[in-house]
Amino acid sequence: MKATSRFLTLIFLLTCMHVLLYAQEDVIIQGKVTTADGKPAEGITVELFSKNKADTTNQLGEYKISGVKPGNYIVRVFYAGLQPVEKVITIYEGEIIVSDFTLPVSEEILNEAKKVKVAKEVNEAKEERAVKEVKEEKAPDEKKVKPVIKENGPGAKMPLNNLENPQVYTIIPKDLIKEQVITDFSNALSNTPGLYKIQVNRGINSGGASIYTIRGFRTEASAIDGVPGKTNGELDPANVERIEVLKGPSATLFGSPLTSYGGMINIVTKKPIDSLHGEISYTTGSFNLHRITADVYGPANKDKSVLFRLNAAYQNQQSFLDAGFRKSLLIAPAVEFRASERFRINLNAEFYSAEATNNAVIFLNNSRQLKARIPDSLKFDWKRSYTNNDLTMKTPTVNVRAVVNYQLSDNWTLQTIISNNIRKSNGYYQYQSMSKPTEDSLTRNVALYNTTNSALDIQQNINGYFTTGALRHRVLIGVDYLLVKENNNNSPAIVFDYINGQMSNDKNYPKISRYLVDQKLVASTASAIRNNTQASVYSAYVADVLNVTDNLLALLSVRVDRFSSKGTMNRITNTKVANSEYNQTAFSPKFGLVYQVIKSKVSLFTNYLNGFANVAPVTQPLPDYSGALKPQQAKQLEGGVKLSLVDNRLHITASYYNSKVENMNRTEVVVRDSVNHNVIVQDGTQTSKGFEAELVANLTNGLHITAGFGHNNSKLTKSAKSIEGRRPVSAGPANLANVWVSYALSKGKLKGLGLGLGMNYADENLTANSTTTGVFTLPSYTLLHATLFYDARWFGLGIKIDNITDEQYFIGQGVLSAQMPRSFMANVTIKL
């Protein structure tokens, strides 16, 4: 009985204590939050500072925090990007505290801050989506139709989506590269409207990489992650996340060394991901192709503050010609340090080595009328290499980048980039030329190269957001220092021998080897090339993306560029080359307007883009003609439309552009006292006009379409009389088209089985076009490609046929270069 009484007494006391404690906590804080102009502030956080109690305001700006114990508190009202408001209150038992707050900003500024927060959340979600996509590759969602992602990466330098950007660009993602079983970087670029490969890789350090034409101007893949990243050899696609091809002059944000008047090719590399995965792939095929690639990535520690990624590729393939090969090795490590939510460091590198024979290239005679007008008229054997497998060029390349990102606040980000690019050419450069009066005779020329080029780049960028009245600003402020060096230690280019291009039994043809070439080089009395050059570029740029309204956007930007050449030192004579030391300043503006007719779906755009090239001074024969020259300037006007439809699964871009290059050098004959003097004048001009269209679509699950068309009309409007009024030989074909369509089953036992079909068309190309030589035309061609693939959870299979019809075709600027015939590839991938 006593025990029962004690138990009941204990229960009573505990119940009373609970009621008393509950009564003490039963205090409510409530109120309303308004903006400076008296409007209700929705979505604002109201919290008891350092306590685990908070609420978010509703549409009326009201909040309510219950269950608060009596005492003294700091009530804090805040929203990301805004200055917090705090108030000290004292709470007594049984009270309902009413506390209202007024934010120090208007409703308009609050709404802009909300937009910034949403954008930040979207950016933070990108990496999570990337991890999710990796997992979905392991087990694809049958019902999901992936949208087309077309946004700018490091190449853009500013956070603009496709519809906001007044510049035209093409993105080639790694998924498309993988689907097309691409082992040659150039083949990936064939998915770009209006882009044409005009020159094969030659391995030398000056214009020796693969060259492309965009909108009538030569360019090359010169940027990796938005900084200098050239190679004298071929690029390997193994470490490519995506390729960005910016159209039109882009010197305002990237400077002259990385861009051409037609555009810029930027490679975005693969970055670390905080989920452990990987894959190993093997590809074999025609001409004894063997290629192995590996991609492994994940966290390096438990808290995922250190991430890593390693891509590697080895490739060895023989030429389709009677001699020749190319073998290469790529190792590309990447590490990311997440010091905090605001502070990240990325270290990326590519170590690339390659050895290859020279591609078979025949230079046309440019000093007389050509008798043949098309390749067939020459009656050459286009399977000839004209070389030997021991005459090779080695092109090692090292790219190293350190990128530091620090978020100063919710609105401002600081970025520091340090990069170094080192590329070399060590070996024999061999080529053929039609130097004789008859076109059946070919001269074999050889030079021994030992060159080193380097580019050290340091950038400091600040990206930010702010408002002025009703205007929203997204700004970029940056400074850039570039130091380029070149060291040449080359032999003279010598004539090795002469052969008959039409005779299959020419006895001289097989008589070429490294031993015989070395003997002729030693015996040559011509002067070798021993020199070194150094130049610096100091740049500052600013850009402002101005939202005039929610639908109207303006882009204003300018760059000032100070080029300083220390000159070229001839190490044989220990003298500086005349006119090689000089300084030059260039200004490069960029403007754009975008009006979204239907928000996030249809936009009309126009742009004014600028490019420039530094021009060295010259020595004039007459004292009244100045030898100091101005930078060349390219100016482009463009207008068009961009569409993003069907839940972002269909992108269409169509535009018309009109470019003009000024301050081009040309020679003019001036007669003084009956004597002709050749003086250099800078009134040369070139125009380039055209139309481009691109379609990228994932309309249904498993169906992907990429298509493009480009028309270009280039003309040298004021130039040397022999080429004035003609299409430049560097402009490439007038019309280009590309299509790729693939479909993969998304359900059933054969889920992942797919087929891809593609086409590339190139119009005729005028590889020679002057009154001196006449016109030599490379015929138009159409290439057909197909893939059959199976993408399972743990493995993948692929078969590829390139140039299905085995069409013989040529590329070149002033040269002839026969291209790859029909080829087959088979690929197997193991997913880890």
Buried (B, 14 or more C-beta within 10 A) or exposed (E): EEEEEEEEEEEEEEEEEEEEEEEBEBBBBBBBBBBBEEBBBBBBBBBBBEBEBBBEBBEEBBBEBEEBBBEEBEBBBBBBBBEEBEEEBEBEEEBEBEBBBBBEBBBBBBBBBBBBBEEBEEEEEEBEEBBEEBEEBEEBEEEEBBBBBBEBBBBBBBBBBBBBBBBBBBBBBBBBBBBBBBBBBBBBBBBBBBBBBBBBBBBBBEEBBBBBBBBBBBBBBBBBBBBBBBBBBBBBBBBBBBBBBBBBBBBBBBBBBBBBBBBBBBBBBBBBBBBEBBBBBEBBBBBEBBBBBBBBBBBBEEEBBBBBBBBBBBBBBBBBBBBBBBBBBBBBBBBBBBEEEBEBBBBBBBBBBBBBBBBBBBBBBBEEEBEBEEBEEBEBEBEBBBBBBEBBBBBBBBBBBBBBBBBEEBBBBBBBBBBBBBBBBBBBBBBBBBBEEEBBBBBBBBBBBBBBBBBBBBBBBBBBBBBEEEBBBBBBBBEBBBBBBBBBBBBBBBEBBEBBBBEEEBEEBEEBBBEBBBEBBEEBEEEBBBBBBBBBBBBBBBBBBBBEEEBEBBBBBBBEBEBBBBBBBBBEEEEBBEBBBBEBEBEBEBBBBBBBEEEEBBBBBBBBBBBBBBBBBBEBBEEEBEBEBBBBBBBBBBBBBBBBBBEBBBBBBBBEBBBBBBBBBBEEEBEEEEEEBEBBBBEBBBBBBBBBBBBBBBBEBBBBBBBBBBBBBBBBBBBBEEBBEBBBBBBBBBBBBBBBBBBBBBEEEEBBBBEBBBBBBBBBBBBBBBEBBBBBBBBBBEBBBBBBBBBBEEBBBBBBBBBBEEBBBBBBBBBBBBBBBBBEBBBBBEBE
